[in-house]
Amino acid sequence: QVQLVESGGGLVQAGGSLRLSCAASGSFVHSIKNMGWYRQAPGKQRDLVAVITSGGSTNYADSVKGRFTISRDNAGNTVYLQMNSLKPEDTAVYYCNADVLRTLRYNYWGQGTQVTVSS
């Protein structure tokens, strides 16, 4: 099993920055492959923001390219999302996600952290 704990959300003015962190723990932590961030605004579906593989490859939603950066610590157990030039439309609950590959594939979610960008 994997537990994911997010931190770093909050209220920021448009143009500001925030850094989200997600720490993974549990018995499957060494089998984590991809880690990513998703977000869900009120009344909308949960969408991918950014993902990073165990090899360090990254992929971003078009709406955040050039503004957000995803990274991962050397142990691979903590993932970060640096968010710059924030816009009101970035307001959402941000969720951490971990993809585990053992004999079977497992997927885990964090509890979410609120990011609110005021205009």
N, C-alpha and C positions, 0 to 999 in steps of 0.2 A: 504494500500500500504506500501511497504518497500523500502527504499533507502539504498544502501550499498556503502560505500566509503572505498577503500583500500589505504594503504600507506606502505612504508617500502622497496619497491623494489630498485634495483640499480645494480651497477657493483661491483663484488667481485672476488678475485682470488680463484682458486681451493683450497679447504681445508678450506675456510673461512666460515663465518656465516652471516646470515641475519634474521631479524624478520619482518614478515609481520603482519599488523593489518587490521581488517575490522570492521568498526563501522556501526551498523544498526540503522536506525531511521524511523519514520513513524507511521501511525495509526495502522498497524498490528504488530508492533514490539513485543508486548506481546504474540502474537500467533506463534512466531517462534519456530519451533521444531528442526530440524537438521540444522547445519551450516557446510559449508565445503569449501575446497579449490580445485580448478581444475587448470590445466595448459594446455597451447597449444603452441607447438613449431611451427615454420614456416613449412607449408606444411603438418602438422599432425593434427589429430583430438584432440579435447579437452578431456582430461582424468582426472579422479579423482586422487587427491593427498592424501587427508585426509578428514575425516568427523567426527563430534562430535554431539551427540544427546543432547537433553535438559537434559537428565539424566547423561550426562558425559561419556557415552560410546564412544569409538573411533575406527576408522578403517583406515588403511593406505594402499596405494599401496605398492606392494612388493619392488619396486625400491627405496622407501624412508624409509622403516622400519629401525629403529635404528638410523636414522640420523635426521628425522623431528619429531617435536612434535606439535600437535594441542591442543589448550586450549581455554577456554571460561571464560569470567568474570562472577562474581556472578549474575549480573543482566541478563546475557545471551544475551546481546546485542552486545558484541564485541567478535570477535574470532581472535585468534593469530595463526601464524604458525612460530615456531622456526625452522630454517633450519641450520643444522650444517654439517660439512664435505662436503660442496657443490662440485659438479662435473660439468664439462662443459655440460654434458647431462641434467643437471637441468635447463639449459637456456630455458626460455619460458616466455610467458605472463601468470601471475597467476591471476585467477579470484576467487572472493568470491561468495558463493552461500548460499541462505537461503530458507528453506522449511517452508511454513506457512500452518497451518491447522486451518481452521475455518469451516464454513458450507461446503465450497469447499477447495480444496488444491491449493495453489499458490506457484510459484517458482520464485525467483528473482536472478539477477546477478549484480555484480559490474562492473565497467568499465575496470578493469584489471590493473595490475601493472607489469612492465617489470623487470625480473630478468635475469641478464647476468653474467655467470661464465666464467672467462677467464682461459686458461690453462697455 
